[in-house]
């Protein structure tokens, strides 16, 4: 079993070709793969085992307590056919279940980059900048003479084809998306809808078959022992349990069979029907009842758009380098820090983080001064010491980095005068606070 991309999955393939991985190993969806990418399931594949149990368990009870007793009540080996038919129906339903759940439903692979904007000729931008482009959210395409809107998928970075939708559970765009079925643990789409309908229909037949022969078993007991129906039920409790179980189940699978038969006759999907796509406009895909059924059951299934076992280049990992106790991406020139996490900021980063307020919180939460970035106070706690000075003792935690000479932390008198003048221009600050601030800085200068 393979679950999504991980560090081990991005290792080179065992085939010996360095830098290559299988497509399923680098797959960005939420799918789970088996047998080296030959089988693809949804992230909720565990529910498949529950579905198998709900089918196999009642059939096993039927074979042991009902069909085995009926084998002697029918001549010419007809009793054996009861057992053979129920086993054949069960195997047929399980095969269809695996074909529905373990195959590509019609996933459209993601693009590595968004599509180019039509009519865009480029504009001059500064170095290291990206032009701000906004792709249109929808496009108009013509399907059988009817204009249909297609949407842009931000996750997969492509325009979805008609009748395609993005499954939030599998995290993939699926062609002719019908729904995500939790009972089979897979999306139902273009390439497995046929098997899904046949699975639901076969389980409906299986429920009806078991339900009918359980009543036949009770009838045989009534006629053979000449007792009432209630007395016969007590002599075959397994039949009563199966009658109740299949009666409840047939409403579920039988209702699905009827509902999807209606959808096929109208050439709609469950997704389109629930969203009332064609209540007030013409359905461009409706070809008539007969042709609609032939399209589902008599046409060839299109090949998968993905070769999950193909080898592709491994995506280079984005490494981080350590700068002043923090990590930064290679494409970031300065270590931008998070103020709330308590990491240190450079002076230029503080101005960017402050925005219109032009300030950060002091270490001791005092002297919080407002104003723009142009009115800078003598609050020096937000200044990062130069590289190489970290860890050294500093006389005061509020010392400014303005006017620093190379290798020295002394503050010139001109810098001090400019700092005091800027502090006096800050609105809303009291004279007493500024006086105490100046006295502290003067004391540090003397030291």
C-alpha atoms as one frame of an Amber mdcrd trajectory, in Angstrom:
protein
   0.000   0.000   0.000   1.228   3.484  -0.820  -0.279   6.543   0.851   0.523
   9.879  -0.768   3.960  11.401  -1.272   6.409  11.154   1.591  10.119  11.503
   2.105  10.673   7.830   1.379   8.463   7.961  -1.683  10.598  10.679  -3.206
  13.679   8.499  -3.071  14.981   7.259  -6.414  13.255   4.202  -7.814  14.816
   0.827  -7.185  15.376   0.471 -10.905  18.647   2.327 -10.485  17.847   5.474
 -12.456  18.890   8.339 -10.232  16.496  11.255  -9.816  13.433   9.387 -11.137
  10.344   8.300  -9.239   7.095   6.641 -10.204   4.163   8.910 -10.889   2.136
   7.469  -8.025   5.008   8.176  -5.618   4.905  11.897  -6.420   1.105  12.049
  -6.696  -0.304  15.130  -4.962  -3.844  13.864  -4.537  -5.186  12.030  -1.477
  -5.336   8.651  -3.181  -3.945   5.382  -1.837  -2.118   3.077  -4.239  -1.605
  -0.680  -4.194   0.566  -3.065  -6.217   3.013  -0.418  -7.295   0.418   2.014
  -8.634  -1.670  -0.582 -10.476  -4.646  -0.022  -8.170  -5.797   3.432  -7.079
  -8.258   3.973  -4.235  -9.657   6.936  -2.397  -8.422   8.018   1.034 -11.414
   6.270   2.671 -10.559   2.843   1.236 -11.079   1.234   4.666 -14.826   1.530
   4.172 -14.440  -0.970   1.333 -13.853  -3.743   3.873 -17.091  -2.849   5.648
 -18.968  -3.052   2.354 -17.466  -6.456   1.598 -18.450  -7.696   5.052 -22.036
  -6.461   4.635 -22.283  -8.522   1.445 -20.385 -11.684   2.366 -21.674 -12.185
   5.924 -25.411 -12.468   5.109 -24.654 -14.641   2.071 -22.643 -17.010   4.269
 -25.534 -17.227   6.748 -27.932 -17.883   3.859 -25.795 -20.682   2.440 -25.368
 -22.437   5.781 -28.845 -22.134   7.328 -31.210 -21.695   4.361 -29.809 -22.853
   1.005 -28.325 -26.046   2.461 -31.735 -27.042   3.855 -33.500 -26.234   0.569
 -31.160 -28.415  -1.495 -33.137 -31.534  -0.503 -36.546 -30.003  -1.185 -36.126
 -29.619  -4.958 -35.744 -32.545  -7.377 -33.265 -32.995 -10.242 -30.471 -31.144
  -8.527 -32.407 -27.887  -8.608 -31.581 -27.423  -4.942 -27.876 -27.196  -5.781
 -28.601 -24.378  -8.215 -29.889 -22.267  -5.303 -26.445 -22.385  -3.724 -24.621
 -21.903  -7.035 -26.648 -18.863  -8.086 -26.252 -17.024  -4.785 -22.491 -17.617
  -4.800 -22.240 -16.493  -8.433 -24.199 -13.312  -7.709 -22.001 -12.590  -4.716
 -18.765 -13.033  -6.672 -20.136 -10.915  -9.497 -21.028  -8.105  -7.079 -17.588
  -8.252  -5.410 -15.769  -8.103  -8.755 -17.816  -5.066  -9.781 -17.097  -3.497
  -6.392 -13.342  -3.855  -6.921 -13.581  -2.578 -10.499 -15.420   0.474  -9.205
 -13.139   1.164  -6.287  -9.708   0.183  -7.595  -9.519   1.912 -10.962  -8.912
   5.465 -12.131 -12.351   7.147 -12.204 -11.176   9.708 -14.760  -8.690  11.829
 -12.836  -7.170  14.789 -14.674  -3.587  15.358 -13.590  -2.566  18.711 -12.191
  -0.554  21.240 -14.117   2.842  22.253 -12.828   2.107  25.879 -13.724  -1.095
  27.841 -14.362  -2.093  28.364 -18.000  -0.900  31.447 -19.809  -3.287  34.367
 -19.858  -4.661  34.851 -23.345  -3.783  38.222 -24.871  -1.133  38.951 -22.239
   1.980  40.521 -23.783   3.876  41.234 -20.603   4.587  44.393 -18.627   7.770
  45.798 -17.192   8.289  44.806 -13.584  11.140  45.290 -11.159  13.757  42.647
 -10.427  12.487  39.748  -8.324   8.861  40.759  -8.878   6.049  38.822 -10.510
   3.408  40.528 -12.629   0.008  40.449 -10.980  -2.204  38.392 -13.283  -5.743
  37.253 -12.656  -7.043  34.417 -14.772 -10.758  34.548 -15.607 -12.721  32.268
 -13.308 -14.876  30.864 -16.099 -14.739  30.306 -19.827 -17.452  29.666 -22.369
 -17.297  26.559 -24.559 -19.849  25.237 -27.027 -21.198  21.697 -26.516 -23.662
  20.413 -29.123 -24.624  23.964 -29.999 -25.152  25.027 -26.377 -22.824  27.415
 -24.534 -21.453  25.816 -21.378 -19.312  27.532 -18.750 -16.184  25.809 -17.481
 -14.416  26.840 -14.293 -10.786  27.301 -13.390  -9.473  24.987 -10.665  -7.018
  26.754  -8.358  -5.742  23.474  -6.934  -5.070  21.678 -10.215  -4.245  24.899
 -12.114  -6.279  24.173 -15.226  -9.704  24.828 -16.659 -11.950  21.877 -15.936
 -13.442  20.197 -18.998 -17.239  20.133 -19.259 -18.916  17.963 -16.600 -15.661
  17.811 -14.647 -15.526  18.727 -10.966 -12.948  18.721  -8.183 -13.509  16.119
  -5.458 -12.618  17.600  -2.074 -12.080  14.128  -0.568  -9.706  12.712  -3.181
  -8.366  16.198  -4.007  -8.522  15.544  -7.750 -10.459  16.832 -10.730 -12.565
  13.974 -12.117 -14.113  13.760 -15.584 -17.922  13.510 -15.617 -17.876  13.619
 -11.828 -20.950  11.937 -10.360 -20.224  11.766  -6.635 -17.774  10.383  -4.104
 -19.174   7.134  -2.744 -18.028   6.340   0.816 -19.201   2.723   0.492 -16.706
   1.968  -2.267 -14.084   4.487  -1.104 -13.682   6.100  -4.505 -14.964   8.857
  -6.751 -17.555   7.846  -9.319 -16.750   9.352 -12.680 -16.385   8.737 -16.368
 -14.312   5.559 -16.198 -16.069   3.646 -13.384 -19.694   4.807 -13.474 -20.709
   1.778 -15.541 -19.257  -0.617 -12.970 -20.802   1.331 -10.115 -24.293   1.047
 -11.583 -23.822  -2.661 -12.282 -22.583  -3.192  -8.726 -25.620  -1.465  -7.236
 -27.941  -3.369  -9.582 -26.319  -6.753  -8.797 -26.558  -6.196  -5.043 -30.234
  -5.333  -5.517 -30.756  -8.652  -7.297 -28.819 -10.437  -4.551 -31.015  -8.914
  -1.843 -34.200  -9.875  -3.683 -32.904 -13.410  -4.285 -31.993 -14.030  -0.628
 -35.207 -12.416   0.591 -37.362 -14.598  -1.684 -35.748 -17.919  -0.785 -35.941
 -17.144   2.920 -39.711 -16.916   2.534 -39.656 -20.145   0.539 -37.813 -21.816
   3.410 -40.489 -20.702   5.878 -43.204 -21.887   3.502 -41.598 -25.313   3.257
 -41.565 -25.588   7.052 -45.256 -24.623   7.231 -46.268 -27.245   4.660 -43.970
 -29.975   5.943 -44.855 -29.695   9.619 -48.352 -28.256   9.211 -47.734 -25.330
  11.544 -48.590 -21.642  11.448 -46.326 -18.996   9.949 -45.264 -17.771  13.404
 -44.322 -21.279  14.500 -42.385 -21.775  11.258 -40.466 -18.541  11.840 -39.319
 -19.735  15.246 -37.968 -22.922  13.652 -35.812 -20.883  11.204 -34.554 -17.743
  12.977 -31.823 -17.235  10.352 -34.525 -16.772   7.718 -36.225 -14.073   9.778
 -32.958 -12.190  10.328 -32.140 -12.335   6.615 -35.663 -11.240   5.649 -35.358
  -8.127   7.830 -31.792  -7.416   6.686 -32.529  -7.755   2.971 -35.766  -5.776
   3.293 -33.846  -2.816   4.719 -30.964  -3.186   2.268 -33.136  -3.364  -0.810
 -34.542   0.076  -0.073 -31.021   1.443  -0.126 -29.472  -0.345  -3.116 -32.783
  -0.636  -4.924 -33.442   3.065  -4.482 -29.988   3.834  -5.872 -30.666   1.588
  -8.850 -33.919   3.367  -9.668 -32.401   6.812  -9.139 -29.380   6.156 -11.353
 -31.577   4.566 -14.000 -33.466   7.844 -14.119 -30.206   9.814 -14.327 -28.934
   7.649 -17.190 -32.188   8.129 -19.094 -31.708  11.906 -18.786 -27.923  11.770
 -19.266 -27.277  13.582 -16.003 -24.890  13.005 -13.148 -25.771  13.066  -9.465
 -23.739  16.259  -9.090 -25.648  17.971 -11.902 -29.012  16.746 -10.644 -28.494
  17.963  -7.089 -27.403  21.370  -8.361 -30.404  21.618 -10.694 -28.135  22.313
 -13.641 -30.724  21.645 -16.331 -33.994  22.665 -14.689 -34.245  25.944 -16.593
 -32.097  25.250 -19.641 -31.502  22.566 -22.230 -29.275  19.613 -21.381 -26.718
  19.526 -24.228 -25.784  15.908 -23.427 -29.272  14.375 -23.625 -29.498  12.145
 -26.719 -32.709  10.299 -25.894 -33.362   7.397 -23.533 -32.008   4.585 -25.711
 -28.887   6.424 -26.851 -28.228   7.599 -23.309 -28.228   3.999 -22.022 -26.065
   2.918 -24.950 -23.577   5.666 -24.160 -23.119   4.296 -20.642 -23.108   0.543
 -21.328 -22.235   0.051 -24.995 -19.367   2.446 -25.612 -15.701   1.806 -24.954
 -14.265   3.217 -21.749 -11.735   5.952 -22.564  -8.159   5.217 -21.479  -6.781
   6.769 -18.345  -5.051  10.114 -18.691  -2.483   9.042 -16.106   0.235   6.413
 -16.192   0.835   5.966 -12.494   3.778   3.639 -13.075   5.618   5.943 -15.455
   8.921   7.356 -14.254   9.100  11.106 -13.891  11.862  13.436 -12.653  11.863
  13.878  -8.907  10.848  17.349  -7.841  13.767  19.164  -6.197  13.248  19.721
  -2.513  13.156  23.326  -1.334  15.940  23.567   1.223  16.067  26.137   3.980
  19.189  27.799   5.298  19.707  28.963   8.866  20.111  32.697   9.410  20.475
  34.224  12.894  18.619  31.410  14.612  15.809  31.193  12.067  15.128  29.577
   8.724  14.543  31.256   5.425  13.734  30.091   1.948  16.417  30.451  -0.741
  14.338  32.955  -2.646  13.935  35.293   0.338  16.673  37.856   0.634  16.003
  38.839   4.275  14.820  36.720   7.189  11.246  37.846   7.575  10.140  36.885
  11.066   6.927  36.424  12.917   6.457  39.034  15.619   4.046  36.855  17.615
   6.518  33.974  17.695   9.156  36.196  19.294  11.726  35.926  16.503  14.124
  38.788  15.752  13.506  41.182  12.922  15.802  43.367  10.864  15.014  47.081
  10.673  13.756  46.877   7.082  11.537  43.926   7.975  10.043  45.825  10.889
   8.986  48.621   8.591   7.379  46.124   6.222   5.647  44.300   9.070   4.426
  47.513  10.687   2.672  48.780   7.534   0.706  51.909   8.230   1.132  51.665
  12.000   4.925  51.784  11.887   5.489  50.146  15.272   5.814  46.854  17.125
   5.272  45.871  20.726   8.154  46.640  23.108   9.753  43.895  25.156   8.496
  45.351  28.409   5.218  46.590  26.878   5.895  50.259  27.732   6.083  53.459
  25.707   3.812  52.206  22.908   3.947  55.065  20.445   1.736  55.408  17.359
   2.483  57.183  14.134   3.745  56.383  10.683   7.070  54.886   9.681   8.423
  58.386   9.048   8.059  59.335  12.748  10.453  56.905  14.355  10.870  56.940
  18.130  13.864  56.128  20.224  12.279  52.798  21.071  15.249  50.653  20.171
  14.059  47.225  21.281  12.920  46.309  17.789  16.349  46.779  16.177  18.248
  43.591  15.341  21.992  43.645  16.170  24.232  43.124  13.164  25.324  39.632
  12.212  28.088  38.399  14.466  27.032  40.542  17.444  24.354  38.128  18.690
  25.013  36.731  22.113  27.199  39.679  23.262  26.102  41.732  26.247  24.714
  45.145  25.489  24.491  47.885  28.082  20.822  48.608  27.409  18.212  46.601
  25.606  16.811  49.744  23.995  20.028  50.956  22.376  19.649  52.205  18.809
  21.489  50.848  15.788  21.511  54.247  14.067  24.890  55.812  13.516  26.783
  52.617  14.305  30.376  52.620  13.166  32.044  49.479  11.954  32.827  47.250
  14.931  31.425  49.735  17.456  28.146  50.170  19.258  28.778  53.787  20.270
  26.118  56.308  19.404  27.247  59.624  18.029  25.892  62.851  19.421  24.339
  63.729  16.051  22.428  60.459  16.054  21.281  61.055  19.605  20.048  64.567
  18.750  18.145  63.340  15.707  16.563  60.539  17.739  15.427  62.938  20.445
  14.048  65.359  17.845  12.094  62.567  16.163  10.697  61.460  19.499   9.371
  64.934  20.219   7.447  64.894  16.942   5.494  61.783  17.874   1.906  62.778
  18.667   0.164  61.468  21.733   3.323  60.922  23.844   3.741  62.727  27.190
   6.714  64.993  27.997   7.415  63.031  31.139   7.917  59.805  29.246  10.245
  61.484  26.728  12.295  63.061  29.522  12.801  59.722  31.225  13.713  58.216
  27.867  16.337  60.921  27.227  17.817  60.497  30.670  18.244  56.777  30.149
  19.993  57.273  26.833  22.260  59.968  28.281  23.250  57.652  31.112  24.167
  54.970  28.616  26.292  57.452  26.650  28.279  58.327  29.729  28.851  54.709
  30.469
